[in-house]
Amino acid sequence: MQTRRRVLSVISAMALWCVGGCTERSGTSPALSLPARALDNVHYGVDAAQVMDVQLPAGRSVRTAVVVFIHGGAWEGGDKAVFTPTDISTFVAQGYACVNINYRLASVPLNIHDPLLSNDVTAALDYVAQHATDYVVAPSTFALVGHSAGAHLALLAAYRYDPQHRIKAVVSLSGPTDLTAPSFLAIPDVQGILERYLGSTKLAQPAQWAGASPVAQATSASPPTLIVHGQLDGLVPYAQAAALHARLVALKVPDDYRLFPSYDHDLTYVTLGYFPNSVWDPTLAWFATYLK
């Protein structure tokens, strides 16, 4: 009988220890109980275009990094729907919070030009940081992913408009990097598109055009950059990617330049309806290294 009582006493003590101990351990990891959360068309500004979709992974914590997606469309068009649920879920499945933004589009009649588009990218980051407690994400650990004009805006945000160094990594998919390059301006319609985006001509405002060129804004403090480009790109020649790669090497900024010989500007997006693993696999590897 005494032996039985001893055993019961030990079991009771262990149970009490487990209640206290287990509660303490789960208290150090409250994110394990957090479910996934999705918010569509969240307004990060007063303009109708300033909206974003937010996807928060299950089990997130205050250390969860935020990946911001920026669509392309020659600065004058496009929509966040370019990055599909298939694209976004690839990152959510790896534990990243994802924010997919719309922004004000360049317009001569509405007088929307540089730097208003860049201001919107910053405003979206600010909004997420201000709501980091509610979202349960890191307030100052961001990565940017952009395609085409969106890649340009991502690079510019990372190189010029991030004095707090919140952007830890940036990914350029088919992005323009030097808006002043004669070979780029020689492509049909490009000069007119850039003049509408910038609200000026290169002749009248050369400093503005250089200021809006990521290759000219990169410094030794710029964040690690992954450059993905298609060698068959006829809209943004791969020379733009090569120029940025060379500049980052000279500055000793970590970068990875992936040139796909058979890809054009859309990186097979039009064929597949989403971006391929050949684009996202190196992106995820890049984030695994630099989003810590």
Secondary structure, DSSP 8 states (H G I E B T S, - for coil): -HHHHHHHHHHHHHHHHHHHHHHHHHHH-GGGG---EEEEEEESSSSTT-EEEEEE-TT--TT--EEEEE--STTTS--GGGS-HHHHHHHHTTT-EEEEE-----BTTTTB-TTHHHHHHHHHHHHHHHTHHHHTS-TT-EEEEEETHHHHHHHHHHHTS-TT--EEEEEEES----TT-HHHHTSTTHHHHHHHHHTS-TTT-HHHHHHT-HHHH--TT---EEEEEETT-SSS-HHHHHHHHHHHHHHT--EEEEEETT--TTTTHHHHSS--HHHHHHHHHHHHHH--
